[in-house]
Amino acid sequence: MVLQEITFYLFSAIIVASGVMVIAARNPVHSVLFLILAFFNAAGLFILVGAEFLAMIMVIVYVGAVAVLFLFVVMMLDINYVELRQGFLNYLPIGALIGFILLVELVFVLGTRFATPETVGATGAPIPPLSEMTNTEALGQVLYTRYIYLFQASGMVLLVAMIGAIVLTLRERGGVRRQSIARQVARRRDEAVEVRKVTPGSGI
């Protein structure tokens, strides 16, 4: 039990330190590397509580896809970060006000989370022991039965966000040849094929 507590505090301390360094690091590449370190330690915490499926998802999805994508994007984009930081002090009061409002909202949400009878009943619902059901099966049953509508709603929100990102970044550039399926289908044989009579030795 003592070893488990020591491991928990070790992982937690590394996560907090990595989160601070993600914000405080001057180099954005270093920030992404600290973010990857935080993800790995969060996976360790999931393993401590017996949620090995979430730990695997944390490593495969967040570290293997999201964080690596961040790293490649930051390394490929030629961004002048010195120029971006020049107007930081001008927006500091507005940013501090928004941060304070978000903090107050979080306090209200966390304070009333276990106050309503509905949430108390939902959090007190029995969870099958691991001896009867695996972690992945238990998570799937809870996610696709009790929270199926919220799960579908979150999927729709992500779909709309993906479509919006594609629409915002789609730009029409001149001088670029694009495929037109309608024009290809509507072409006739005389427009696509030209028969020429070539005399031997003269070429085309």
C-alpha positions in Angstrom: 0.0 0.0 0.0 2.9 2.4 0.8 4.5 1.7 -2.6 1.2 2.4 -4.4 0.9 5.8 -2.5 4.5 6.7 -3.3 3.9 5.9 -7.0 0.7 7.9 -7.0 2.4 11.0 -5.6 5.4 10.6 -7.9 3.2 10.4 -11.0 1.0 13.3 -9.8 4.0 15.5 -9.1 5.5 14.9 -12.5 2.1 15.6 -14.1 1.8 19.0 -12.3 5.4 19.9 -13.1 5.0 19.0 -16.7 1.7 21.0 -17.0 3.5 24.0 -15.6 6.4 23.6 -18.0 4.0 23.3 -21.0 2.8 26.8 -20.2 6.2 28.2 -19.1 8.5 26.8 -21.7 9.7 29.4 -24.3 10.3 26.8 -27.0 7.0 25.4 -28.3 8.8 22.1 -29.2 9.7 21.7 -25.5 6.1 22.4 -24.5 4.9 19.5 -26.7 7.6 17.2 -25.2 6.5 18.1 -21.7 2.9 17.5 -22.8 3.9 14.0 -23.9 5.5 13.4 -20.5 2.3 14.5 -18.8 0.3 12.0 -20.9 2.6 9.1 -20.0 2.3 9.8 -16.3 -1.5 10.2 -16.6 -1.5 6.7 -18.2 0.5 5.5 -15.1 -2.2 6.9 -12.8 -4.9 5.0 -14.8 -3.0 1.8 -14.4 -2.8 2.4 -10.6 -6.6 2.5 -10.4 -7.1 -0.5 -12.6 -8.2 1.3 -15.8 -5.7 -0.3 -18.2 -7.9 0.4 -21.2 -7.8 4.2 -20.5 -4.1 4.0 -20.0 -3.7 2.3 -23.3 -5.9 4.9 -25.0 -3.9 7.7 -23.4 -0.7 6.4 -24.8 -1.9 5.3 -28.2 -4.3 8.1 -29.1 -2.9 11.2 -27.2 0.8 10.4 -27.3 0.9 8.5 -30.5 -1.4 10.7 -32.5 -2.3 14.1 -31.0 0.9 15.0 -29.3 3.1 13.8 -32.2 0.8 15.8 -34.6 1.3 18.9 -32.4 5.1 18.3 -32.5 5.2 18.0 -36.3 3.0 21.0 -36.8 5.1 23.2 -34.5 8.3 22.1 -36.1 7.1 22.5 -39.7 5.5 26.0 -39.3 7.8 28.9 -39.5 6.2 31.1 -36.8 7.8 34.2 -35.4 7.0 33.7 -31.7 8.8 36.8 -30.7 6.4 38.9 -32.8 3.4 37.0 -31.3 4.5 37.7 -27.7 4.8 41.5 -28.3 1.1 42.2 -27.7 0.9 39.9 -24.6 0.7 42.6 -22.0 -2.1 44.4 -24.0 -4.4 41.4 -23.7 -3.4 40.5 -20.2 -6.3 42.2 -18.3 -8.9 40.6 -20.6 -7.3 37.2 -20.3 -7.1 37.5 -16.5 -10.8 38.5 -16.4 -11.8 35.5 -18.6 -9.6 33.2 -16.5 -11.2 34.4 -13.3 -14.7 33.8 -14.7 -13.8 30.3 -15.7 -12.3 29.6 -12.3 -15.6 30.8 -10.6 -17.6 28.6 -12.9 -15.4 25.6 -12.1 -15.9 26.2 -8.4 -19.6 26.3 -8.8 -19.7 23.2 -10.9 -17.5 21.2 -8.5 -19.4 22.5 -5.5 -22.8 21.4 -6.8 -21.7 18.2 -8.4 -22.7 16.0 -5.5 -25.5 18.2 -4.2 -28.4 17.0 -6.4 -30.0 13.7 -5.8 -29.7 12.7 -9.5 -25.9 13.0 -9.5 -25.6 11.3 -6.1 -27.6 8.3 -7.5 -25.6 8.2 -10.7 -22.2 8.3 -8.9 -23.4 5.7 -6.3 -24.4 3.2 -9.0 -22.8 -0.2 -8.4 -19.8 -1.1 -10.6 -19.3 -4.8 -11.3 -16.1 -6.1 -9.9 -13.1 -6.8 -12.1 -13.4 -10.6 -11.4 -16.8 -10.7 -13.1 -16.1 -8.3 -16.0 -13.0 -6.8 -17.6 -12.2 -3.1 -17.5 -12.9 -2.6 -21.2 -16.3 -4.5 -21.0 -17.4 -2.5 -18.0 -16.5 0.8 -19.6 -18.3 -0.2 -22.8 -21.5 -1.2 -20.9 -21.6 2.0 -19.0 -20.8 4.2 -22.0 -23.2 2.6 -24.5 -26.1 2.1 -22.1 -26.3 4.7 -19.4 -24.6 7.5 -21.3 -25.4 6.5 -24.9 -27.2 9.8 -25.8 -24.4 11.9 -24.3 -21.8 9.8 -26.2 -23.7 10.3 -29.5 -24.0 14.1 -28.8 -20.3 14.4 -28.2 -19.7 12.6 -31.5 -21.9 15.1 -33.3 -20.1 18.0 -31.7 -16.8 16.6 -32.9 -18.2 16.0 -36.4 -19.4 19.6 -36.6 -16.1 20.9 -35.3 -14.2 18.8 -37.9 -16.4 20.1 -40.8 -16.0 23.6 -39.6 -12.2 23.3 -39.5 -12.2 22.0 -43.0 -14.5 24.7 -44.3 -12.4 27.5 -42.6 -9.1 26.2 -44.0 -10.4 25.4 -47.5 -9.2 28.1 -49.9 -9.5 28.4 -53.6 -6.2 29.1 -55.2 -5.8 30.3 -58.8 -3.7 28.4 -61.3 -4.3 25.0 -59.7 -5.8 22.3 -61.9 -8.7 20.5 -60.2 -10.6 17.4 -61.3 -14.1 18.0 -62.6 -16.1 14.7 -62.6 -19.0 16.3 -64.5 -16.8 17.5 -67.3 -15.1 14.2 -67.6 -18.3 12.3 -67.8 -19.8 14.7 -70.4 -16.9 14.4 -72.8 -17.6 12.9 -76.2 -15.4 10.7 -78.2 -14.6 13.3 -80.8 -13.4 15.7 -78.0 -11.1 13.1 -76.4 -9.7 11.2 -79.4 -8.1 12.6 -82.5 -7.2 10.3 -85.4 -4.2 11.4 -87.5 -2.8 9.8 -90.6 0.9 9.6 -90.2 3.1 8.8 -93.2 6.0 6.5 -92.5 9.2 8.3 -91.5 7.7 11.7 -91.0 6.6 11.4 -87.4 3.7 13.2 -85.8 
